[in-house]
Amino acid sequence: MNHRLFSLASRLGCIAVILAAGAASAAEPGPMDWPNWRGPQQNRVSTEKGLIESWDPEGGEGSNLLWKREDLGGRSSPVVFQNRLYTIVRDKPATESEGEKVVCVDAATGKTLWDYRFNMYLTDVPDERIGWSCPVVDPETGRVYVQGVCGYFCCLEGETGELVWDRSLHEEFGLISTYGGRTNVPVVFEDTVLISAVIVGWGDEPKWGGLARPAHRFLAFDKATGELRWLNGTGISPSDTTYSTPTVTVLGGQAALVFASGDGEIWAMQPRTGKH
């Protein structure tokens, strides 16, 4: 089956898609799939050959541009999985009811297949930074995970956009939504999905790493149910927020979640347990 390679130009204020040839299986991630912003191997490298070297964003006669939609342009890096493209955009911009919206389109035609909106609340993020994060697709299930700038975290069915589960990280755990708008990108690992932010909440129990004091903290949820598996953090009272997307790798024979923290240090955690 022929598929197309999707060149994503969201930083230009639009999404543009260009034509290439290739093959992939509908049952598993293929070489054309790009389920998170770093790619299938989390290294920003495509294994596909014969990639497009040039394209004209204006389109026109003789162009390899398939379609373009300015309403899908923004800060979010789109992802592609099994002929569907997903991204996060501002919804109803510059209005009192402005929010964020996950949009799924047919990657070959640009036609909207579904969208899922959620509200903005308890934040001073400037409107031009709404939709900062990027969707992540779980290749095992096809489900999509998204975090909004307000700490709204949800799991959606990739084919239909139906809500599977959601959590309000701000209200439940004390996620800090900052003026800078820095919003982390989820990471799917085995049967969990991990997300992080600078968090400060109630209580000072050791099991939560002194939650009453701010720290860059990770939360691991059961990817099927949204149940919290573990929560752990880095240095107390970080000097800044962070939106470093972790890399899952192997260190010393064990799985490791490696990332740069808001305390200015590089950390590695065990993704199954949250232990340092």
N, C-alpha and C positions, 0 to 999 in steps of 0.2 A: 504494500500500500504506500502511495506517495504521500509524503508530508512536506511541510514547508518550514524553513528556518525563519525565526522571528527576530528581527533587529529592533531593539527597544530604545526609542529616543525620547523618553519621558522628560529628560532634563532640558529638551528643546521646547518644552511647553506643549508637546503632543506625543501621541504614540504612533509610530509609523512601522509598518510591517513590509518586509521585502521578500522576494521569492528565491527559493533554492530547492534542491532536490535531495531526497534521502529516504530512508526506510526505518520503520520502528514497529514494534509489537504493541497492540492495544492492551495487552495484559500486563505490561510492566513498563517502567520508565525507559524510553528510547533515547537515542543520541540527540534527538531534537528537543526532548523535554528539559526544562530548566526550572525545577520545583522550588528553588530558593534563589536569592539574589546572587549567591556565590556559585551556583551551579550544582550538578548532581554530586560531585566529589568535594564540595565546599572549598574549591581551590581556584575558582574563576576561570577554569580551563574547559573548553569543549573538545571532546574527542572526535567530533565530526570533521570530515574533510570537505574541501571545496567550498569554504565559507565565502560569503559575499565580501568583497573588498571595497566596494564603493556603491553609493546610492544617492539619489537626488530627492531630498525631502519635499520638494515642490511637486513631484510626480509629473504627469503629462505623457505625451506620446513617446514610446520607446523606453519609458522608465520601468524599473523593476519594483516600484512601489505598488503594493497591493491595495492598501487602504491607509487612511490617516484620520485620527479623531483628536481634536484639540481638547475636548471635554475630559479626556482621560489622562491628559498630561499633568504632572505634578512632581512632588518629591519622591513618592513611592516608586521603587523599582518593580516593574511588572514581572510576573513569573508565568511559565507556560507548562502545562501538563495535559497530555493526550488531547491536543487540538483545542484546548481552552486556555485563554489568557486571563489572568487575575491581577487586579491592581486596587489601590486604595485612593480615593479622591475626596475633595471637598464636596459636600452636598448643600445645595441652596446657598452658595457663597454670598457673603456680604448682606445677609438677612438675619433677623432675630432668631430664626430657627435653623441656623447653619449647623451642620453636623458632619460626620464622616460616613463614607459609603464604600463598601466592597463591591466591585463590579466584575462580572465574568462575561467575556465576549467570545464569540467564535473567532479563533485565531486566524482563520483563513479569510474571513469576510469582514470582521469588525462588528458584526451584529451582536447587540446585547442579548445575553441568554438569561441573566438574572442579576439583581443587585440586592444588597442588604445594608440598610442604613442603621446607624446608632447615633445617639445624641452626644452633644458636648456639655460638660458640666464641671464645676469646681476647678477651673483652670484659667491661667492667664496667658496661655499659649497664643501668640499672634496668629491671625487667621491665615497668613500665607504659609505657615508651618503646619497647618492641619493636614493629616495624611502623610506623616513623616515616615512611619514604619513601612514594612513590606510584607505582603502575604507569604505564607509558607505552605506548600502542599506536602502532605504525607504520601509518598509513593505507594506505601502498602495499602492504604485505604482510599486514597483520592480525596480525603478531607482537607479543608483549608483552615489554617490557624491565623488569627489576626489580633494585634494589639493596637488600640487607639491611643491618642495622645493623653486622654483622661484616665488611662488604665483600664478601660473596658477590654476584656480579653475573651475571645469566643472561638468556637469550633463550628464550622459550617460544612454541610455536605457539598462536595465539589461540583456535582452534576446539577443540583437544584437550588443551592443557596439556603436550604432549610437549616435552622439553628439546631445544633446537637446539644451544646451546653455553653454557658457563659459564666464569667466571674467578674466582679467589680473589684479590681485590685486596689483601687483608691479607698473604697469604703471598707473592704474586708481586711486589708493588710497595711494600709497607710502609704501606698505609692505616692510619691511626690511628682506632681505634674508641673514642670518648670517653664519659665518664660522662654527658655531656649528651644523648647519643643522636642528635645532629644528623646526619641522613643525607640526602645529596643526591638529587635526582630526575634521571633520565636525560633527555637531549635527543636526538631523532632529527633528523639533518640530512643530506639527500641519501642517500648510501650508507653513512653512518657513524652510530654512536650514541656520544654523549659523556657522560662521568660525571666527577665531581670529588670530592676530599676533601683533608684535610691528610695529606700523604704524606712519609715519611722512610724511605729504604732504604739499600742498600749502594752503596759507590762514590761518586765525586764527579766523574763525567765531565761535561764541558760540554754534551754533547748531551742530557743529562737535566736540565740546569739545576742541577747540584750536588745530586744526589739524597740524599746523606748528610746534608743539612741540611733541616729541615722547611720545607714551604711548601704553600700551597693549590695543588694541581696538577690539571690536566685530562688525561684520557686519552681518545683517540678510537679506537674499534674499528670494524673492518669489521662492519656490522650483520648481514651474512649469515653470517660465519665466526667472528667474535670475535677476529680477528687485530688486534694493536695497530698503528695507523697512526702516531700521534704522541703524545708526552707533553711537556707544558710547564707551568710554574708561574708564580706571581706572587712577591710579596716574601718573602724568606727570613725564617724564624722569626716567623710571624704571631702576633699577640697573642691570637687566639682562633680557634676553628673557625667554619665557616660552612655554612649550608644554603641559600644564595641560588641559586635556579634561574635559569640564564642566559636571556636573550632573544636570539633570532637575528633580526637586522635588517640594514639596509643603511646603511653610513656611508661617505660619500665615494665612492660608486659601487661599493663592494665589500661582500661578506657579512661580518658581524661578530657575534661571540659576546660579549655585554655582560653583566657580572655584578659583584656586590659581593664582594670577597675578604676572607679572614680577616685580611689585613694592614691593613684599614680603608680601602682604596682601591677605586675603580671601575676596572675593566679592560675592554678589548676585545681579543679575539683573532680571528685569521682561522680560521674553523672547519674549513677544508680542510687547513690546514697547522700550526696552533697558534702561528703567529708573532704577536707583539704588534703 
